[in-house]
Amino acid sequence: MKLSDYKGKVILIVNVASKCGFTKQYAELEQIYKQYKDQGFEILGFPCNDFGGQEPGTNEEIAEFCSLNFGVTFPMFDKVKVLGDDKDSLFELLTNNSVTGKSNIKWNFEKFIIDKEEM
């Protein structure tokens, strides 16, 4: 995935997990996505198993869970690491830059908004 593929759109990036207490947020995220996607808004979901093993499934199992239980239609990507030495490059950029400073994601369903002008 290249962020440049979403040039001119506002992007909400979320690290997600199917067995987290915040999993019910999928429903609200989908509602927001449906309401604003035609106005250039994208939600990108990135499953992550870094917090308490709360995303143990395969990419296929995660996609099926999200679709069947919450009707998720926004893009869901392959499972990534958001912490440690194997941190995905996107999350390295999101958590270590001149705008937000250097930090770590603290739990599942942390959100990052990227302005359409920043692409």
Backbone as XML, in Angstrom:
<?xml version="1.0"?>
<chain id="A" units="angstrom">
  <residue number="1" name="MET">
    <atom name="N" x="0.833" y="-1.180" z="0.000"/>
    <atom name="CA" x="0.000" y="0.000" z="0.000"/>
    <atom name="C" x="0.873" y="1.237" z="0.000"/>
  </residue>
  <residue number="2" name="LYS">
    <atom name="N" x="0.489" y="2.205" z="-0.792"/>
    <atom name="CA" x="1.170" y="3.493" z="-0.806"/>
    <atom name="C" x="0.152" y="4.550" z="-0.393"/>
  </residue>
  <residue number="3" name="LEU">
    <atom name="N" x="0.546" y="5.402" z="0.537"/>
    <atom name="CA" x="-0.358" y="6.470" z="0.948"/>
    <atom name="C" x="-0.707" y="7.374" z="-0.222"/>
  </residue>
  <residue number="4" name="SER">
    <atom name="N" x="0.183" y="7.476" z="-1.179"/>
    <atom name="CA" x="-0.090" y="8.326" z="-2.344"/>
    <atom name="C" x="-1.308" y="7.829" z="-3.130"/>
  </residue>
  <residue number="5" name="ASP">
    <atom name="N" x="-1.692" y="6.552" z="-2.949"/>
    <atom name="CA" x="-2.907" y="6.034" z="-3.592"/>
    <atom name="C" x="-4.159" y="6.751" z="-3.080"/>
  </residue>
  <residue number="6" name="TYR">
    <atom name="N" x="-4.032" y="7.407" z="-1.939"/>
    <atom name="CA" x="-5.175" y="8.088" z="-1.319"/>
    <atom name="C" x="-5.031" y="9.605" z="-1.387"/>
  </residue>
  <residue number="7" name="LYS">
    <atom name="N" x="-4.232" y="10.084" z="-2.313"/>
    <atom name="CA" x="-4.010" y="11.517" z="-2.467"/>
    <atom name="C" x="-5.342" y="12.237" z="-2.656"/>
  </residue>
  <residue number="8" name="GLY">
    <atom name="N" x="-5.496" y="13.351" z="-1.961"/>
    <atom name="CA" x="-6.711" y="14.146" z="-2.068"/>
    <atom name="C" x="-7.841" y="13.672" z="-1.167"/>
  </residue>
  <residue number="9" name="LYS">
    <atom name="N" x="-7.568" y="12.672" z="-0.333"/>
    <atom name="CA" x="-8.591" y="12.157" z="0.577"/>
    <atom name="C" x="-8.133" y="12.332" z="2.017"/>
  </residue>
  <residue number="10" name="VAL">
    <atom name="N" x="-9.090" y="12.452" z="2.908"/>
    <atom name="CA" x="-8.811" y="12.414" z="4.337"/>
    <atom name="C" x="-8.807" y="10.945" z="4.728"/>
  </residue>
  <residue number="11" name="ILE">
    <atom name="N" x="-7.781" y="10.528" z="5.472"/>
    <atom name="CA" x="-7.630" y="9.124" z="5.828"/>
    <atom name="C" x="-7.641" y="8.961" z="7.343"/>
  </residue>
  <residue number="12" name="LEU">
    <atom name="N" x="-8.407" y="8.005" z="7.808"/>
    <atom name="CA" x="-8.383" y="7.596" z="9.210"/>
    <atom name="C" x="-7.763" y="6.201" z="9.242"/>
  </residue>
  <residue number="13" name="ILE">
    <atom name="N" x="-6.599" y="6.083" z="9.867"/>
    <atom name="CA" x="-5.900" y="4.801" z="9.983"/>
    <atom name="C" x="-6.117" y="4.285" z="11.401"/>
  </residue>
  <residue number="14" name="VAL">
    <atom name="N" x="-6.514" y="3.010" z="11.502"/>
    <atom name="CA" x="-6.834" y="2.419" z="12.802"/>
    <atom name="C" x="-6.181" y="1.048" z="12.921"/>
  </residue>
  <residue number="15" name="ASN">
    <atom name="N" x="-5.484" y="0.811" z="14.045"/>
    <atom name="CA" x="-5.018" y="-0.545" z="14.322"/>
    <atom name="C" x="-6.149" y="-1.255" z="15.084"/>
  </residue>
  <residue number="16" name="VAL">
    <atom name="N" x="-6.569" y="-2.390" z="14.578"/>
    <atom name="CA" x="-7.778" y="-3.047" z="15.077"/>
    <atom name="C" x="-7.482" y="-4.448" z="15.621"/>
  </residue>
  <residue number="17" name="ALA">
    <atom name="N" x="-8.427" y="-4.968" z="16.414"/>
    <atom name="CA" x="-8.317" y="-6.320" z="16.959"/>
    <atom name="C" x="-9.712" y="-6.868" z="17.230"/>
  </residue>
  <residue number="18" name="SER">
    <atom name="N" x="-9.936" y="-8.104" z="16.854"/>
    <atom name="CA" x="-11.268" y="-8.716" z="16.924"/>
    <atom name="C" x="-11.698" y="-9.155" z="18.320"/>
  </residue>
  <residue number="19" name="LYS">
    <atom name="N" x="-10.765" y="-9.335" z="19.229"/>
    <atom name="CA" x="-11.109" y="-9.835" z="20.552"/>
    <atom name="C" x="-10.797" y="-8.820" z="21.643"/>
  </residue>
  <residue number="20" name="CYS">
    <atom name="N" x="-10.932" y="-7.569" z="21.313"/>
    <atom name="CA" x="-10.650" y="-6.459" z="22.217"/>
    <atom name="C" x="-11.968" y="-5.893" z="22.744"/>
  </residue>
  <residue number="21" name="GLY">
    <atom name="N" x="-11.922" y="-5.284" z="23.903"/>
    <atom name="CA" x="-13.104" y="-4.626" z="24.439"/>
    <atom name="C" x="-13.591" y="-3.482" z="23.563"/>
  </residue>
  <residue number="22" name="PHE">
    <atom name="N" x="-12.725" y="-2.967" z="22.702"/>
    <atom name="CA" x="-13.087" y="-1.880" z="21.802"/>
    <atom name="C" x="-13.580" y="-2.371" z="20.442"/>
  </residue>
  <residue number="23" name="THR">
    <atom name="N" x="-13.679" y="-3.675" z="20.249"/>
    <atom name="CA" x="-14.045" y="-4.235" z="18.946"/>
    <atom name="C" x="-15.383" y="-3.701" z="18.444"/>
  </residue>
  <residue number="24" name="LYS">
    <atom name="N" x="-16.286" y="-3.371" z="19.350"/>
    <atom name="CA" x="-17.588" y="-2.840" z="18.923"/>
    <atom name="C" x="-17.448" y="-1.542" z="18.135"/>
  </residue>
  <residue number="25" name="GLN">
    <atom name="N" x="-16.264" y="-0.908" z="18.185"/>
    <atom name="CA" x="-16.036" y="0.310" z="17.407"/>
    <atom name="C" x="-16.126" y="0.062" z="15.906"/>
  </residue>
  <residue number="26" name="TYR">
    <atom name="N" x="-15.967" y="-1.191" z="15.484"/>
    <atom name="CA" x="-16.129" y="-1.495" z="14.061"/>
    <atom name="C" x="-17.459" y="-0.956" z="13.532"/>
  </residue>
  <residue number="27" name="ALA">
    <atom name="N" x="-18.522" y="-1.114" z="14.293"/>
    <atom name="CA" x="-19.853" y="-0.671" z="13.847"/>
    <atom name="C" x="-19.884" y="0.842" z="13.628"/>
  </residue>
  <residue number="28" name="GLU">
    <atom name="N" x="-19.333" y="1.589" z="14.571"/>
    <atom name="CA" x="-19.321" y="3.041" z="14.442"/>
    <atom name="C" x="-18.392" y="3.492" z="13.320"/>
  </residue>
  <residue number="29" name="LEU">
    <atom name="N" x="-17.248" y="2.818" z="13.187"/>
    <atom name="CA" x="-16.336" y="3.157" z="12.094"/>
    <atom name="C" x="-17.006" y="2.923" z="10.743"/>
  </residue>
  <residue number="30" name="GLU">
    <atom name="N" x="-17.720" y="1.810" z="10.619"/>
    <atom name="CA" x="-18.413" y="1.523" z="9.362"/>
    <atom name="C" x="-19.488" y="2.575" z="9.083"/>
  </residue>
  <residue number="31" name="GLN">
    <atom name="N" x="-20.199" y="2.990" z="10.105"/>
    <atom name="CA" x="-21.231" y="4.019" z="9.945"/>
    <atom name="C" x="-20.609" y="5.328" z="9.439"/>
  </residue>
  <residue number="32" name="ILE">
    <atom name="N" x="-19.502" y="5.729" z="10.042"/>
    <atom name="CA" x="-18.808" y="6.950" z="9.616"/>
    <atom name="C" x="-18.309" y="6.802" z="8.180"/>
  </residue>
  <residue number="33" name="TYR">
    <atom name="N" x="-17.761" y="5.635" z="7.877"/>
    <atom name="CA" x="-17.248" y="5.383" z="6.525"/>
    <atom name="C" x="-18.358" y="5.521" z="5.491"/>
  </residue>
  <residue number="34" name="LYS">
    <atom name="N" x="-19.488" y="4.892" z="5.721"/>
    <atom name="CA" x="-20.601" y="4.972" z="4.769"/>
    <atom name="C" x="-21.103" y="6.402" z="4.607"/>
  </residue>
  <residue number="35" name="GLN">
    <atom name="N" x="-21.115" y="7.144" z="5.699"/>
    <atom name="CA" x="-21.630" y="8.512" z="5.663"/>
    <atom name="C" x="-20.722" y="9.456" z="4.874"/>
  </residue>
  <residue number="36" name="TYR">
    <atom name="N" x="-19.396" y="9.248" z="4.960"/>
    <atom name="CA" x="-18.472" y="10.229" z="4.389"/>
    <atom name="C" x="-17.596" y="9.738" z="3.238"/>
  </residue>
  <residue number="37" name="LYS">
    <atom name="N" x="-17.664" y="8.469" z="2.876"/>
    <atom name="CA" x="-16.749" y="7.954" z="1.838"/>
    <atom name="C" x="-16.940" y="8.650" z="0.496"/>
  </residue>
  <residue number="38" name="ASP">
    <atom name="N" x="-18.155" y="9.039" z="0.166"/>
    <atom name="CA" x="-18.395" y="9.709" z="-1.117"/>
    <atom name="C" x="-17.897" y="11.150" z="-1.126"/>
  </residue>
  <residue number="39" name="GLN">
    <atom name="N" x="-17.473" y="11.638" z="0.047"/>
    <atom name="CA" x="-16.922" y="12.990" z="0.145"/>
    <atom name="C" x="-15.397" y="12.963" z="0.247"/>
  </residue>
  <residue number="40" name="GLY">
    <atom name="N" x="-14.793" y="11.803" z="-0.029"/>
    <atom name="CA" x="-13.335" y="11.703" z="-0.025"/>
    <atom name="C" x="-12.733" y="11.295" z="1.299"/>
  </residue>
  <residue number="41" name="PHE">
    <atom name="N" x="-13.473" y="10.533" z="2.092"/>
    <atom name="CA" x="-12.987" y="10.064" z="3.389"/>
    <atom name="C" x="-12.745" y="8.561" z="3.325"/>
  </residue>
  <residue number="42" name="GLU">
    <atom name="N" x="-11.599" y="8.131" z="3.793"/>
    <atom name="CA" x="-11.261" y="6.705" z="3.809"/>
    <atom name="C" x="-10.910" y="6.256" z="5.215"/>
  </residue>
  <residue number="43" name="ILE">
    <atom name="N" x="-11.320" y="5.069" z="5.568"/>
    <atom name="CA" x="-10.875" y="4.416" z="6.793"/>
    <atom name="C" x="-10.068" y="3.206" z="6.360"/>
  </residue>
  <residue number="44" name="LEU">
    <atom name="N" x="-8.877" y="3.062" z="6.932"/>
    <atom name="CA" x="-8.008" y="1.939" z="6.628"/>
    <atom name="C" x="-7.757" y="1.167" z="7.914"/>
  </residue>
  <residue number="45" name="GLY">
    <atom name="N" x="-8.194" y="-0.091" z="7.952"/>
    <atom name="CA" x="-8.034" y="-0.926" z="9.134"/>
    <atom name="C" x="-6.818" y="-1.823" z="9.019"/>
  </residue>
  <residue number="46" name="PHE">
    <atom name="N" x="-6.021" y="-1.856" z="10.084"/>
    <atom name="CA" x="-4.827" y="-2.683" z="10.130"/>
    <atom name="C" x="-4.880" y="-3.585" z="11.357"/>
  </residue>
  <residue number="47" name="PRO">
    <atom name="N" x="-5.260" y="-4.855" z="11.177"/>
    <atom name="CA" x="-5.285" y="-5.783" z="12.311"/>
    <atom name="C" x="-3.898" y="-5.908" z="12.938"/>
  </residue>
  <residue number="48" name="CYS">
    <atom name="N" x="-3.901" y="-6.056" z="14.259"/>
    <atom name="CA" x="-2.652" y="-6.099" z="15.003"/>
    <atom name="C" x="-2.826" y="-7.029" z="16.207"/>
  </residue>
  <residue number="49" name="ASN">
    <atom name="N" x="-1.847" y="-7.864" z="16.456"/>
    <atom name="CA" x="-1.894" y="-8.812" z="17.578"/>
    <atom name="C" x="-0.882" y="-8.437" z="18.661"/>
  </residue>
  <residue number="50" name="ASP">
    <atom name="N" x="-0.466" y="-7.175" z="18.699"/>
    <atom name="CA" x="0.580" y="-6.743" z="19.627"/>
    <atom name="C" x="0.092" y="-6.528" z="21.059"/>
  </residue>
  <residue number="51" name="PHE">
    <atom name="N" x="-1.196" y="-6.468" z="21.273"/>
    <atom name="CA" x="-1.712" y="-6.132" z="22.601"/>
    <atom name="C" x="-2.563" y="-7.269" z="23.156"/>
  </residue>
  <residue number="52" name="GLY">
    <atom name="N" x="-1.988" y="-8.040" z="24.038"/>
    <atom name="CA" x="-2.718" y="-9.109" z="24.716"/>
    <atom name="C" x="-3.174" y="-10.237" z="23.811"/>
  </residue>
  <residue number="53" name="GLY">
    <atom name="N" x="-2.574" y="-10.397" z="22.645"/>
    <atom name="CA" x="-2.973" y="-11.480" z="21.737"/>
    <atom name="C" x="-4.423" y="-11.382" z="21.309"/>
  </residue>
  <residue number="54" name="GLN">
    <atom name="N" x="-4.934" y="-10.162" z="21.149"/>
    <atom name="CA" x="-6.355" y="-9.958" z="20.881"/>
    <atom name="C" x="-6.726" y="-10.004" z="19.405"/>
  </residue>
  <residue number="55" name="GLU">
    <atom name="N" x="-5.752" y="-10.331" z="18.542"/>
    <atom name="CA" x="-6.043" y="-10.539" z="17.122"/>
    <atom name="C" x="-5.282" y="-11.775" z="16.640"/>
  </residue>
  <residue number="56" name="PRO">
    <atom name="N" x="-5.720" y="-12.972" z="17.101"/>
    <atom name="CA" x="-4.977" y="-14.195" z="16.786"/>
    <atom name="C" x="-5.282" y="-14.793" z="15.413"/>
  </residue>
  <residue number="57" name="GLY">
    <atom name="N" x="-6.337" y="-14.365" z="14.762"/>
    <atom name="CA" x="-6.779" y="-14.989" z="13.519"/>
    <atom name="C" x="-5.893" y="-14.706" z="12.324"/>
  </residue>
  <residue number="58" name="THR">
    <atom name="N" x="-6.163" y="-15.461" z="11.263"/>
    <atom name="CA" x="-5.487" y="-15.213" z="9.987"/>
    <atom name="C" x="-6.135" y="-13.997" z="9.328"/>
  </residue>
  <residue number="59" name="ASN">
    <atom name="N" x="-5.506" y="-13.491" z="8.284"/>
    <atom name="CA" x="-6.087" y="-12.358" z="7.556"/>
    <atom name="C" x="-7.484" y="-12.690" z="7.045"/>
  </residue>
  <residue number="60" name="GLU">
    <atom name="N" x="-7.673" y="-13.917" z="6.555"/>
    <atom name="CA" x="-8.978" y="-14.350" z="6.042"/>
    <atom name="C" x="-10.012" y="-14.438" z="7.162"/>
  </residue>
  <residue number="61" name="GLU">
    <atom name="N" x="-9.627" y="-14.976" z="8.303"/>
    <atom name="CA" x="-10.548" y="-15.075" z="9.446"/>
    <atom name="C" x="-10.948" y="-13.699" z="9.953"/>
  </residue>
  <residue number="62" name="ILE">
    <atom name="N" x="-10.000" y="-12.789" z="9.982"/>
    <atom name="CA" x="-10.280" y="-11.422" z="10.435"/>
    <atom name="C" x="-11.263" y="-10.743" z="9.488"/>
  </residue>
  <residue number="63" name="ALA">
    <atom name="N" x="-11.028" y="-10.855" z="8.196"/>
    <atom name="CA" x="-11.924" y="-10.240" z="7.206"/>
    <atom name="C" x="-13.334" y="-10.805" z="7.330"/>
  </residue>
  <residue number="64" name="GLU">
    <atom name="N" x="-13.447" y="-12.115" z="7.492"/>
    <atom name="CA" x="-14.759" y="-12.743" z="7.633"/>
    <atom name="C" x="-15.454" y="-12.278" z="8.910"/>
  </residue>
  <residue number="65" name="PHE">
    <atom name="N" x="-14.727" y="-12.219" z="10.017"/>
    <atom name="CA" x="-15.284" y="-11.753" z="11.290"/>
    <atom name="C" x="-15.837" y="-10.332" z="11.147"/>
  </residue>
  <residue number="66" name="CYS">
    <atom name="N" x="-15.051" y="-9.448" z="10.552"/>
    <atom name="CA" x="-15.461" y="-8.051" z="10.407"/>
    <atom name="C" x="-16.685" y="-7.912" z="9.512"/>
  </residue>
  <residue number="67" name="SER">
    <atom name="N" x="-16.715" y="-8.676" z="8.451"/>
    <atom name="CA" x="-17.829" y="-8.620" z="7.510"/>
    <atom name="C" x="-19.109" y="-9.185" z="8.132"/>
  </residue>
  <residue number="68" name="LEU">
    <atom name="N" x="-19.014" y="-10.366" z="8.720"/>
    <atom name="CA" x="-20.201" y="-11.033" z="9.270"/>
    <atom name="C" x="-20.763" y="-10.338" z="10.501"/>
  </residue>
  <residue number="69" name="ASN">
    <atom name="N" x="-19.902" y="-9.863" z="11.379"/>
    <atom name="CA" x="-20.360" y="-9.307" z="12.649"/>
    <atom name="C" x="-20.635" y="-7.810" z="12.621"/>
  </residue>
  <residue number="70" name="PHE">
    <atom name="N" x="-19.967" y="-7.080" z="11.725"/>
    <atom name="CA" x="-20.106" y="-5.624" z="11.728"/>
    <atom name="C" x="-20.361" y="-5.036" z="10.353"/>
  </residue>
  <residue number="71" name="GLY">
    <atom name="N" x="-20.435" y="-5.851" z="9.323"/>
    <atom name="CA" x="-20.699" y="-5.364" z="7.980"/>
    <atom name="C" x="-19.623" y="-4.437" z="7.441"/>
  </residue>
  <residue number="72" name="VAL">
    <atom name="N" x="-18.391" y="-4.638" z="7.884"/>
    <atom name="CA" x="-17.290" y="-3.749" z="7.494"/>
    <atom name="C" x="-17.060" y="-3.806" z="5.986"/>
  </residue>
  <residue number="73" name="THR">
    <atom name="N" x="-17.064" y="-2.631" z="5.368"/>
    <atom name="CA" x="-16.769" y="-2.519" z="3.936"/>
    <atom name="C" x="-15.542" y="-1.651" z="3.672"/>
  </residue>
  <residue number="74" name="PHE">
    <atom name="N" x="-15.037" y="-0.963" z="4.705"/>
    <atom name="CA" x="-13.829" y="-0.176" z="4.491"/>
    <atom name="C" x="-12.635" y="-1.121" z="4.365"/>
  </residue>
  <residue number="75" name="PRO">
    <atom name="N" x="-11.560" y="-0.681" z="3.715"/>
    <atom name="CA" x="-10.423" y="-1.572" z="3.478"/>
    <atom name="C" x="-9.776" y="-2.089" z="4.755"/>
  </residue>
  <residue number="76" name="MET">
    <atom name="N" x="-9.595" y="-3.400" z="4.805"/>
    <atom name="CA" x="-8.865" y="-4.058" z="5.893"/>
    <atom name="C" x="-7.608" y="-4.647" z="5.280"/>
  </residue>
  <residue number="77" name="PHE">
    <atom name="N" x="-6.483" y="-4.339" z="5.854"/>
    <atom name="CA" x="-5.208" y="-4.790" z="5.331"/>
    <atom name="C" x="-4.721" y="-6.017" z="6.098"/>
  </residue>
  <residue number="78" name="ASP">
    <atom name="N" x="-3.624" y="-6.595" z="5.651"/>
    <atom name="CA" x="-3.035" y="-7.732" z="6.342"/>
    <atom name="C" x="-2.587" y="-7.313" z="7.734"/>
  </residue>
  <residue number="79" name="LYS">
    <atom name="N" x="-2.536" y="-8.291" z="8.621"/>
    <atom name="CA" x="-2.108" y="-8.062" z="9.990"/>
    <atom name="C" x="-0.688" y="-7.479" z="9.990"/>
  </residue>
  <residue number="80" name="VAL">
    <atom name="N" x="-0.474" y="-6.482" z="10.859"/>
    <atom name="CA" x="0.820" y="-5.813" z="10.959"/>
    <atom name="C" x="1.293" y="-5.780" z="12.411"/>
  </residue>
  <residue number="81" name="LYS">
    <atom name="N" x="2.550" y="-5.434" z="12.579"/>
    <atom name="CA" x="3.122" y="-5.148" z="13.896"/>
    <atom name="C" x="3.156" y="-3.636" z="14.038"/>
  </residue>
  <residue number="82" name="VAL">
    <atom name="N" x="2.714" y="-3.136" z="15.189"/>
    <atom name="CA" x="2.743" y="-1.692" z="15.423"/>
    <atom name="C" x="3.722" y="-1.319" z="16.533"/>
  </residue>
  <residue number="83" name="LEU">
    <atom name="N" x="4.382" y="-2.322" z="17.101"/>
    <atom name="CA" x="5.367" y="-2.109" z="18.153"/>
    <atom name="C" x="6.652" y="-2.871" z="17.845"/>
  </residue>
  <residue number="84" name="GLY">
    <atom name="N" x="7.729" y="-2.449" z="18.465"/>
    <atom name="CA" x="8.968" y="-3.212" z="18.432"/>
    <atom name="C" x="9.789" y="-3.064" z="17.166"/>
  </residue>
  <residue number="85" name="ASP">
    <atom name="N" x="10.797" y="-3.929" z="17.083"/>
    <atom name="CA" x="11.741" y="-3.877" z="15.966"/>
    <atom name="C" x="11.104" y="-4.227" z="14.632"/>
  </residue>
  <residue number="86" name="ASP">
    <atom name="N" x="10.023" y="-4.991" z="14.647"/>
    <atom name="CA" x="9.336" y="-5.393" z="13.417"/>
    <atom name="C" x="8.170" y="-4.479" z="13.060"/>
  </residue>
  <residue number="87" name="LYS">
    <atom name="N" x="8.126" y="-3.299" z="13.670"/>
    <atom name="CA" x="7.023" y="-2.358" z="13.431"/>
    <atom name="C" x="6.892" y="-2.073" z="11.936"/>
  </residue>
  <residue number="88" name="ASP">
    <atom name="N" x="5.661" y="-2.140" z="11.442"/>
    <atom name="CA" x="5.379" y="-1.819" z="10.049"/>
    <atom name="C" x="5.820" y="-0.392" z="9.736"/>
  </residue>
  <residue number="89" name="SER">
    <atom name="N" x="6.347" y="-0.175" z="8.543"/>
    <atom name="CA" x="6.887" y="1.140" z="8.174"/>
    <atom name="C" x="5.837" y="2.249" z="8.242"/>
  </residue>
  <residue number="90" name="LEU">
    <atom name="N" x="4.579" y="1.939" z="7.925"/>
    <atom name="CA" x="3.527" y="2.946" z="8.039"/>
    <atom name="C" x="3.379" y="3.406" z="9.480"/>
  </residue>
  <residue number="91" name="PHE">
    <atom name="N" x="3.377" y="2.467" z="10.410"/>
    <atom name="CA" x="3.200" y="2.831" z="11.816"/>
    <atom name="C" x="4.458" y="3.474" z="12.399"/>
  </residue>
  <residue number="92" name="GLU">
    <atom name="N" x="5.612" y="3.160" z="11.831"/>
    <atom name="CA" x="6.837" y="3.875" z="12.216"/>
    <atom name="C" x="6.695" y="5.339" z="11.823"/>
  </residue>
  <residue number="93" name="LEU">
    <atom name="N" x="6.203" y="5.597" z="10.625"/>
    <atom name="CA" x="5.988" y="6.969" z="10.160"/>
    <atom name="C" x="4.948" y="7.688" z="11.024"/>
  </residue>
  <residue number="94" name="LEU">
    <atom name="N" x="3.861" y="7.005" z="11.347"/>
    <atom name="CA" x="2.790" y="7.626" z="12.131"/>
    <atom name="C" x="3.207" y="7.950" z="13.562"/>
  </residue>
  <residue number="95" name="THR">
    <atom name="N" x="4.129" y="7.173" z="14.114"/>
    <atom name="CA" x="4.500" y="7.352" z="15.523"/>
    <atom name="C" x="5.866" y="7.999" z="15.709"/>
  </residue>
  <residue number="96" name="ASN">
    <atom name="N" x="6.482" y="8.422" z="14.616"/>
    <atom name="CA" x="7.794" y="9.057" z="14.718"/>
    <atom name="C" x="7.950" y="10.054" z="13.567"/>
  </residue>
  <residue number="97" name="ASN">
    <atom name="N" x="7.464" y="11.269" z="13.811"/>
    <atom name="CA" x="7.537" y="12.310" z="12.782"/>
    <atom name="C" x="7.551" y="13.686" z="13.436"/>
  </residue>
  <residue number="98" name="SER">
    <atom name="N" x="7.775" y="14.704" z="12.650"/>
    <atom name="CA" x="7.904" y="16.058" z="13.188"/>
    <atom name="C" x="6.585" y="16.649" z="13.680"/>
  </residue>
  <residue number="99" name="VAL">
    <atom name="N" x="5.461" y="16.113" z="13.245"/>
    <atom name="CA" x="4.163" y="16.644" z="13.669"/>
    <atom name="C" x="3.728" y="16.043" z="15.006"/>
  </residue>
  <residue number="100" name="THR">
    <atom name="N" x="3.802" y="14.722" z="15.117"/>
    <atom name="CA" x="3.315" y="14.056" z="16.335"/>
    <atom name="C" x="4.425" y="13.730" z="17.321"/>
  </residue>
  <residue number="101" name="GLY">
    <atom name="N" x="5.673" y="13.853" z="16.895"/>
    <atom name="CA" x="6.789" y="13.486" z="17.762"/>
    <atom name="C" x="7.017" y="11.985" z="17.729"/>
  </residue>
  <residue number="102" name="LYS">
    <atom name="N" x="7.769" y="11.481" z="18.697"/>
    <atom name="CA" x="8.063" y="10.050" z="18.777"/>
    <atom name="C" x="7.274" y="9.454" z="19.936"/>
  </residue>
  <residue number="103" name="SER">
    <atom name="N" x="6.512" y="8.407" z="19.638"/>
    <atom name="CA" x="5.701" y="7.767" z="20.665"/>
    <atom name="C" x="5.420" y="6.328" z="20.244"/>
  </residue>
  <residue number="104" name="ASN">
    <atom name="N" x="4.741" y="5.611" z="21.098"/>
    <atom name="CA" x="4.294" y="4.259" z="20.777"/>
    <atom name="C" x="2.784" y="4.191" z="20.859"/>
  </residue>
  <residue number="105" name="ILE">
    <atom name="N" x="2.210" y="3.334" z="20.062"/>
    <atom name="CA" x="0.783" y="3.059" z="20.173"/>
    <atom name="C" x="0.562" y="2.361" z="21.503"/>
  </residue>
  <residue number="106" name="LYS">
    <atom name="N" x="-0.480" y="2.747" z="22.213"/>
    <atom name="CA" x="-0.696" y="2.218" z="23.553"/>
    <atom name="C" x="-1.653" y="1.028" z="23.598"/>
  </residue>
  <residue number="107" name="TRP">
    <atom name="N" x="-2.566" y="0.904" z="22.604"/>
    <atom name="CA" x="-3.527" y="-0.195" z="22.620"/>
    <atom name="C" x="-4.209" y="-0.294" z="21.255"/>
  </residue>
  <residue number="108" name="ASN">
    <atom name="N" x="-5.129" y="-1.224" z="21.168"/>
    <atom name="CA" x="-5.910" y="-1.404" z="19.940"/>
    <atom name="C" x="-6.835" y="-0.211" z="19.695"/>
  </residue>
  <residue number="109" name="PHE">
    <atom name="N" x="-7.176" y="-0.012" z="18.448"/>
    <atom name="CA" x="-8.096" y="1.021" z="17.992"/>
    <atom name="C" x="-7.569" y="2.440" z="18.220"/>
  </residue>
  <residue number="110" name="GLU">
    <atom name="N" x="-6.252" y="2.595" z="18.197"/>
    <atom name="CA" x="-5.686" y="3.939" z="18.187"/>
    <atom name="C" x="-5.855" y="4.483" z="16.773"/>
  </residue>
  <residue number="111" name="LYS">
    <atom name="N" x="-6.159" y="5.756" z="16.671"/>
    <atom name="CA" x="-6.528" y="6.339" z="15.378"/>
    <atom name="C" x="-5.583" y="7.466" z="14.987"/>
  </residue>
  <residue number="112" name="PHE">
    <atom name="N" x="-5.337" y="7.541" z="13.682"/>
    <atom name="CA" x="-4.510" y="8.593" z="13.113"/>
    <atom name="C" x="-5.269" y="9.186" z="11.936"/>
  </residue>
  <residue number="113" name="ILE">
    <atom name="N" x="-5.373" y="10.511" z="11.906"/>
    <atom name="CA" x="-6.031" y="11.178" z="10.779"/>
    <atom name="C" x="-4.954" y="11.870" z="9.953"/>
  </residue>
  <residue number="114" name="ILE">
    <atom name="N" x="-5.033" y="11.629" z="8.655"/>
    <atom name="CA" x="-4.102" y="12.266" z="7.727"/>
    <atom name="C" x="-4.905" y="13.208" z="6.828"/>
  </residue>
  <residue number="115" name="ASP">
    <atom name="N" x="-4.526" y="14.461" z="6.870"/>
    <atom name="CA" x="-5.166" y="15.507" z="6.089"/>
    <atom name="C" x="-4.974" y="15.249" z="4.605"/>
  </residue>
  <residue number="116" name="LYS">
    <atom name="N" x="-5.962" y="15.571" z="3.811"/>
    <atom name="CA" x="-5.863" y="15.352" z="2.359"/>
    <atom name="C" x="-4.756" y="16.165" z="1.718"/>
  </residue>
  <residue number="117" name="GLU">
    <atom name="N" x="-4.330" y="17.223" z="2.367"/>
    <atom name="CA" x="-3.269" y="18.071" z="1.829"/>
    <atom name="C" x="-1.877" y="17.497" z="2.118"/>
  </residue>
  <residue number="118" name="GLU">
    <atom name="N" x="-1.777" y="16.572" z="3.048"/>
    <atom name="CA" x="-0.481" y="16.005" z="3.443"/>
    <atom name="C" x="-0.033" y="14.892" z="2.524"/>
  </residue>
  <residue number="119" name="MET">
    <atom name="N" x="-0.875" y="14.441" z="1.644"/>
    <atom name="CA" x="-0.538" y="13.334" z="0.764"/>
    <atom name="C" x="0.271" y="13.872" z="-0.371"/>
  </residue>
</chain>
